[in-house]
Amino acid sequence: MTDWLATILIVLPLAAALIVWLLPLADRTAGSLALLAALVEIGVWINAVTRFDFGVSGPQFDQQHSWFGDLGVSYHVGLYGFSLWLVGMSVVVLGAAIAYAFWTGRPRPRAYFGLMLFLTGAVVGVFSSLDLLLFYVFFEAMLIPLYVLVGVWGGAGRLTATLKFVIYTMAGSLLMLAAIVAFGLTEGTFDLASGTTSDNDLIFLGFVAAFAVKAPLFPFHGWLPDAYRESSAEVAAVLSGVVSKAAGFGFLFIAIPHFPQPAHDLQWLVLALAAAGLVYGSLVAFRAPDVRGVIAYSSLAQMSLVTIGLFALNTLGTTGAVLQMVNHGLLSASLFLLAGVIERRATTGDFALLGGMARGRPALATVLMTAGVIALAVPGSTAFAGEFLILAGVFNQGWGWAVAGALGIVLAAMYMLRLISAVLHGQVGSAVPDEALDLRPAELAVVVPLVALLLALSAWPAAVTDHLTF
Amino acid sequence: MPTPNVDWFALSPSLALLGASALCLLGAVFVPAAARKLFSASVAALGFAGAGVMAGWLFADTHRATGEVADAITRDRWGAFAQILVAGAGLLAVGVSYGQRTRADHVGEYYALLTASAAGMAFLVQASDLMTLFLGLEWFSICLYILCAIEIDAVSSLEAGLKYLVVGSFGSAVLLYGLALVYGATGELKFGAIADAIQAQGLENDGLVLAGLALIIAGLGFKASAAPFHMWTPDVYEGAPTPVTSFMSAATKTVALVLAFRVLVTAFPAESDVWELGIAVIACVSLAWGNIAALVQRNLKRMLAYSSISHAGFMLIAVAADSELGAKALLYYLVPYGAASLGAFGVVAARERELGERVTLDNIAGMGWERPLLGVSMWAFMLAFAGLPLTGGFVGKFYVFAAAYDAGMWWLVIVGVIATAVSLYYYLAVVRSMYMRMPELEVRLAPVGGSPPREALLQSTVLACTAVTIGAFFAVQPLIDLAEKAAAQLPL
């Protein structure tokens, strides 16, 4: 049973997706079934945590079956301590997204929830893959449901947004495919648990290209503003919260350990891109005219910060980066869902038309304040712990990088506070109707668990940082 | 002159199809008009099924390659694998054809020609002699010329038939000239003997042999619709009746590429440096031309035609690799490609019959939601063409790239990767149209009043194509094992 846990985590949502697609269910039944599946998935993950032995390194719950033997490709899955936390964050965020969509009500629910479940399976697959080609399969499989989720249920500019998203992503991914072919055939195996390493800078850059687009890093972020603005709130939450972490996982699990020499030689390049992205993203977030713009560009900045931590190439930076990935996943998901909540009430996320929403809406104000304050990494918060570890880690590599990182954190305070005050405080905005309700119980049920998890992590960040195995 | 010993078993796939063809022709005369369509379609389907079974048996029972019928044909698994593909494509093409409103006085001949052309293809892939090569090629080509023009009421169909006839004959002439030059230089007809003669007489750099080789590659390039020999493809694919197009796109390409690989590795191993480079260049040109031209197409059949040119490019990468891995990659690639291609044209046929007009990106708007099965299947086919995971198209591309890299042609991998990135634009345009756009004007369905015919047969055909396209992704090992056994019987 224990051996099967990683496989179950992947297959369960996929099977649920098939059921939702194929059975002629009523609309509400389809949604409830999807939500149930998402909750069961979270349950399975909790079960996995309790069974996980944090005392030993190496993959656990691993399973390997040959897929095509002549090239040495296999279905090999398993979880490390760090990937366990990424999986947990993902299933929680996707569960929240499904619940939010269920409550909001989306047209063509069977197609919609099936795609969300499929996405869940693909994401978990990415974080559990121990074979390079399998990783690529799941990495690409994430794109298929996302393409439809944005393209069908998105806003007015969704067609342009999906086109940009797909073309950027695939350009990066295909370079990675070429790199995978080269790496696998040169090393004679596609297995990631075997510890093969390569010194080839070009192959390394092929992987970096894919992850730099997915994260995204500056200047590969051209798809980001459109995709985050045009998709529905819960899809944006998943995109920025979960999908971007596939890039962090890729850096951490593939690009750095399997290419130690290139990663060391080209460290400056990735760090420079990440530092530029951090400052640039933070500055644009500060000037963004709407709620989603702030969150979108802050996501760019945060993923840059995570990349800085990973390319510190030391334990401190890596630990901080993993913690920050979990933090940012939960944070940006809560913020995007709250953005959706605000847009439902005011029909817009434009700061010029918003304001004064705190008055008479204590729950909204409290939840948004809490999430926002954690996002700006107030001391004592889990984001502070993550960012501190990252800065401490990268400080060893050169104080200049740490300065850029610290600058980004200062800017984070500016744009988050601007967002909070523009939405909650000041004059009541022209788009905010007086009868706009406070958070409904269903909305609370979706967002509060995310924020509560953040608070729990703030109280005990060591839950993650002391339980990382590689 | 002594009569050669004839191995009827080795010829059985071709014979089964010829038999079915003859029965269909008889049926066109003797079966009453009302039952003719059902009769000939069933006979053709049985013929394809029988040919497939015989080819499978041949595959299982052939433990080493042998020359049969005075060495005019080779009995080996390489040919048998291609015959299975041709038979499968034919069977599915019958499913696509059945609902087509063919003229009742043509329907017997239609299926007769379909099976006869497949018989020619099954014969061609076994060819081991310049004469049988040309015979097989012309055999199936002439049947296809007529099939393209079979809807004599439609100008486009006639035009397609004529164009295919003119350009195809030109291609055949080029090929024949090449064969003549090679024969002239070496004095041999058999592939193996040509290779030996080149070796023995030191003809590696002989101008005649090289010119002949170039012309042979060009002639086969016409049939495989590889650029720059592809000019006929978009017009013929567009004008021909869609079921014919579906069969051509899957089967013709299969036999042309499988045979090209066989000729090149058995007859011209000494010239491998030359033709590997030549094929690689043709592959690049096909990838570039096919993809760029497909970007601007609105007509779905034309778009798929250009896409088939670019896929010829991908498969030629595997040929250019000139290795066992390349051979396996080619055979594997053909399975999901053939299924996706047939299926995609099947979906086009379904839409065509609903609307009674040409299918464009505009009039498939919203189709995915109206026709869930066809929509999802088209999704799968487009993903397979684009080489995205969960379809066999992905594994096919992976194998092709692996073969190219393994052969030291890393630059072909880069070209292939760029081509794939470009191709996403137009493959996803189909999906975008089907799911993300709503019909701007109410699309008028052809049979006024009531919903269009359900066409259970066409739908199950499309479903079968989807099953193969996706199944190939999961069943890589069994397929590759078969391809490996087939490739092992080529002199690589």
Contacts between the chains, C-beta under 8 A, distances in Angstrom:
chain1	res1	chain2	res2	distance
A	66	B	477	6.8
A	67	B	476	6.1
A	67	B	477	6.8
A	68	B	395	7.5
A	68	B	476	4.2
A	68	B	477	5.1
A	68	B	480	5.4
A	69	B	477	6.5
A	70	B	325	7.9
A	70	B	328	7.5
A	70	B	480	6.2
A	70	B	484	6.9
A	71	B	399	7.8
A	71	B	402	6.1
A	108	B	369	7.4
A	133	B	398	7.1
A	136	B	389	7.3
A	137	B	389	4.1
A	137	B	390	7.4
A	137	B	394	7.3
A	138	B	389	7.7
A	140	B	388	5.5
A	140	B	389	4.6
A	140	B	394	7.6
A	141	B	389	5.2
A	141	B	390	6.0
A	143	B	388	7.5
A	144	B	383	7.0
A	144	B	388	6.6
A	144	B	390	7.4
A	147	B	428	7.2
A	147	B	431	7.8
A	148	B	431	7.9
A	148	B	435	6.6
A	151	B	432	6.5
A	151	B	435	7.0
A	151	B	436	4.5
A	152	B	435	5.7
A	152	B	436	5.6
A	158	B	436	7.1
A	159	B	432	6.4
A	159	B	436	6.1
A	159	B	437	7.9
A	162	B	432	7.4
A	162	B	436	7.6
A	163	B	425	7.6
A	163	B	428	7.6
A	163	B	432	7.9
A	166	B	424	6.3
A	166	B	428	6.2
A	167	B	421	7.3
A	167	B	424	6.8
A	167	B	425	7.0
A	170	B	420	7.8
A	170	B	421	5.6
A	170	B	424	5.3
A	171	B	421	5.2
A	174	B	417	4.4
A	174	B	418	7.8
A	174	B	420	5.6
A	174	B	421	5.2
A	175	B	417	6.7
A	177	B	397	7.9
A	177	B	398	7.3
A	177	B	401	7.1
A	177	B	417	6.5
A	178	B	401	6.9
A	178	B	413	5.1
A	178	B	414	6.5
A	178	B	417	4.9
A	181	B	398	7.0
A	181	B	401	4.7
A	181	B	402	5.4
A	181	B	405	5.1
A	181	B	413	6.2
A	182	B	405	5.9
A	182	B	410	7.0
A	182	B	413	7.6
A	184	B	402	7.7
A	185	B	402	5.9
A	185	B	405	5.4
A	185	B	406	5.8
